[in-house]
Amino acid sequence: MHIIITTQNFVVGIFAELVDAQHYLTLKPPEIESFVHTINPDLIYPFYLLEIGDNSFLGFQTDGEARAQGIGLIIYTIYEDYRPKPPWTDSMGNLDHKHLKNMED
């Protein structure tokens, strides 16, 4: 998996294939070149992407692993490649997600 994140800590792309991530990276505006990095967790679809309170992200394969990490997070369920519309924007709210305030939610 190839997840593209900005230094403002929002995801701007998720791709199963490296070639798709590389192509998407060629489309980024030059002014954000130094504000983008890619992580490559060993995941397959579907998976959960967790946004922790400080806008850090973790990827997990199972809900049990996600719940073991604590409280106060947003859990995104990622089913397929993600390209925000418009490109290179924070459109994560369009993904399937749930806000968890405590593990009873």
Secondary structure, DSSP 8 states (H G I E B T S, - for coil): -EEEEETTS-EEEEESSHHHHHHHHHTS-GGGGGGEEEE--S--SSEEEEEETTS-EEEESSHHHHHTT-SSEEEEEE-S-B--SSTTS--GGGSSEEEESSTT-
